[in-house]
Amino acid sequence: MVAETLTKLFSAGITQTLLISLGNSLRSDDGVGPFLAGELKRIPGIRIENAGDRPERAIDFADIYRPQRIIFLDAADFGARPGTLRRIETSELVEGCLSSHRLPLSALIEWIETEYSTDCLCLGIQVGSMQLGEELTPEVAESAAQIIEWFQQLVRTDLSIRL
């Protein structure tokens, strides 16, 4: 399911795409975004920044990189099996708070899209636990490993990636 979701999302490639991870590494699965940022940063051709628990930092990243598209990677609770990866529509972010951030991600996305003419979307990973702790639950850790492997494979097979 992870590979299918990512393949649809990146059907046009990753050129001019900035990934921005969100989350708190001290709250178990909420740390999946920062964990992914650390791992994906090691893959040549992947542009990723970690906003941590301050999503407003995405504005700085948008200003620096001026990407055509921003994809937010975040832990979320949308009622699925832990570790499930899916695109979260902006309307869902408005209707029900799927993330734990103080600044509504929907407002941030709207502002960036307007100010920078950048398409934004959110990719959520269903949490299993938000308890204090630095370890990801096994299901979320497995999804994170699959995401990392998918990007490694993308870069291995697409030598034309240029950022």
C-alpha positions, 0 to 999 in steps of 0.5 A: 500500500505504501508503494502504491500511494507514493507511486501515484503521488510522484507519478510526475517525478520529484523534480521541484518538489520539497518534502517537509516533515512535521512532528515531535520526536519525543511523542512516539509515532508523532516523531515519524516525520522527523525520523523520515527527514533524517533518513531521506536527507541521506538519499541524493536527489531528495530535497527534504527539510524538518519543520519538527513541531513548528509547521510555520517553519515551512514558510521559510523553506518555501521562501528559500527553495521556491518549489513547485510543490510541497509535500508535508509528511506528518503523523495523523489520526484518521482512524485507519490501521497504524502505519497506513499511509494516505494523502490527506486532503486540505478539506479534511485538515479543516473539518477535523484536526488530524494533526497535533500542531498548534497552527492549523496545517490547512491555514499554513497550506492556504497561505503558502499556496497563495503567497508562493504559487506552490501546490501543497499537500499532506501525506499522513501516516496513521499513528499507533501511539502518541505517548511520551517516548522516542520509539516508533511503534512497530507498524509505523516503523515498518511504514517508515522503512517502506517509504525510505526504500521506495525513495531509494529505489526511485533514485536508483531507477531514475538517474535523470533526477535533478533538483 
